Amino acid sequence: MRNPGAAQSLEMLGDIQGFASLTDLLQIGLQGEQLIPDQPDFSQPYDAILDALATLKDQDCISLIMPFLDHPFERIQYSAARALYQLTRQDIYGERLIEALRGDDLQLRRAALADIGAIGYLPGAEEIAETLAENSLKLIALKGLFENTVDKDPSLHL
């Protein structure tokens, strides 16, 4: 599956039957529980696969995702952090995305803004506001935080 669109389609459909295929693809980049040493591996769209697995919410894939926190490409590291936060709700993974907001790479800051908003990592609100990026992207990320917070806490509905 070299096409990230296929992983994204499974994600949007919520097709749990595609879960096995996605985990098989993720395992291509692994030797046991470690990343294949000859990285970078461009054979699979790991960021799309990680996002899809997190959306399908299967806790069994956590051990497969963990090694990707050490991938040589920061974008894949941050995709792994996003996925792990979605699956575990542990702040350590949300904080990895906050680190991206402080980085020098504008593209990574933009991606982290979208990720933090999409996962509803509320402790990232102030960092979003202070990030060196377009105000329109910051507003979209803050809107995502708000929507995720309201969706998770019915007492906040207007």
C-alpha positions in Angstrom: 0.0 0.0 0.0 2.2 2.8 -1.2 -0.9 5.0 -1.6 -1.7 7.0 1.6 -5.2 7.4 0.3 -6.0 3.7 0.9 -5.0 4.0 4.6 -7.0 7.2 4.9 -10.0 5.6 3.2 -10.0 2.7 5.7 -9.7 5.3 8.5 -12.7 7.3 7.2 -14.8 4.2 6.8 -13.8 3.0 10.3 -13.3 -0.4 8.6 -12.0 -2.6 11.4 -11.5 -5.4 8.9 -8.7 -3.4 7.3 -6.9 -3.3 10.7 -4.9 -6.5 10.0 -3.8 -5.1 6.6 -2.7 -1.8 8.3 -0.7 -3.6 11.0 0.9 -5.8 8.4 2.1 -2.7 6.6 3.4 -1.1 9.8 5.3 -4.3 10.5 7.2 -3.9 7.2 9.2 -1.1 8.9 10.0 -3.2 11.9 12.3 -6.1 12.9 10.6 -7.5 15.9 9.9 -4.5 18.1 12.6 -2.2 16.6 12.7 -0.1 13.5 14.6 -1.6 10.6 18.1 -0.2 10.8 18.3 0.9 7.2 15.9 3.8 7.6 14.5 5.8 6.0 12.1 3.3 4.6 9.9 4.9 1.9 8.0 1.8 1.0 4.9 2.7 3.0 3.1 5.9 4.0 3.7 5.4 7.7 2.1 8.6 8.8 -1.2 7.8 7.1 -1.1 4.2 8.5 -0.4 5.5 12.0 -3.3 8.0 11.8 -5.7 5.3 10.5 -4.7 2.8 13.3 -5.3 5.4 15.9 -8.7 6.3 14.5 -9.7 2.6 14.6 -8.9 2.7 18.3 -7.4 -0.8 18.7 -5.2 -0.9 21.8 -3.4 -4.0 20.4 -1.4 -1.8 18.0 0.3 0.3 20.6 3.4 -1.9 20.7 3.7 -1.6 16.9 3.4 2.1 17.0 6.0 2.8 19.8 9.1 2.2 17.7 8.0 4.9 15.2 8.6 7.5 17.9 12.3 7.0 17.0 11.9 7.2 13.2 14.5 9.3 11.4 11.8 11.6 10.0 10.2 13.9 12.5 6.9 13.9 10.7 6.6 10.2 11.3 7.7 10.6 14.9 4.9 13.1 15.4 2.4 10.9 13.7 3.3 8.2 16.1 2.9 10.6 19.0 -0.5 11.7 17.8 -1.6 8.0 17.4 -0.3 7.0 20.8 -2.0 10.0 22.5 -5.3 9.1 20.8 -5.0 5.5 22.0 -3.6 6.1 25.5 -4.5 9.8 26.4 -1.1 10.0 28.0 0.3 13.6 28.1 3.8 12.5 27.3 2.7 12.0 23.7 0.8 15.3 23.5 4.0 17.0 24.8 6.0 15.5 21.8 3.6 17.4 19.5 4.1 20.6 21.6 7.9 20.2 21.0 7.2 20.3 17.3 5.5 23.7 17.7 8.8 25.0 19.1 10.9 23.7 16.2 12.5 25.5 13.3 10.6 23.7 10.5 7.5 25.6 9.5 5.9 22.5 7.8 6.3 20.5 11.0 4.8 23.3 13.1 1.9 23.4 10.7 1.4 19.7 10.9 1.7 19.7 14.7 -1.0 22.5 14.9 -3.4 20.3 12.9 -2.5 17.2 15.0 -2.9 19.0 18.4 -6.3 20.4 17.3 -7.5 17.1 15.9 -6.7 15.1 19.1 -8.0 17.8 21.4 -4.8 18.1 23.5 -6.1 21.0 25.6 -2.7 21.7 27.4 -1.5 22.8 24.0 -3.8 25.8 23.7 -1.3 28.4 24.9 1.5 26.9 22.8 -0.8 27.0 19.7 -1.4 30.7 20.3 2.3 31.4 20.6 3.5 29.3 17.6 5.2 31.0 14.7 2.7 30.1 12.0 -0.2 31.6 10.2 -3.0 32.9 12.4 -5.5 31.1 10.2 -3.9 27.7 11.1 -3.7 28.6 14.7 -7.4 29.4 14.7 -8.2 26.1 13.0 -6.2 24.2 15.7 -7.9 26.1 18.5 -11.3 25.4 16.9 -10.4 21.7 16.9 -9.4 21.9 20.6 -12.7 23.5 21.4 -14.8 21.0 19.4 -13.0 18.1 21.0 -13.4 19.5 24.5 -17.1 20.2 24.0 -17.6 16.7 22.5 -16.0 15.0 25.4 -17.6 17.0 28.1 -21.4 17.3 27.8 -21.6 19.8 30.6 -19.9 22.3 28.2 -22.6 22.2 25.6 -24.4 25.5 25.1 
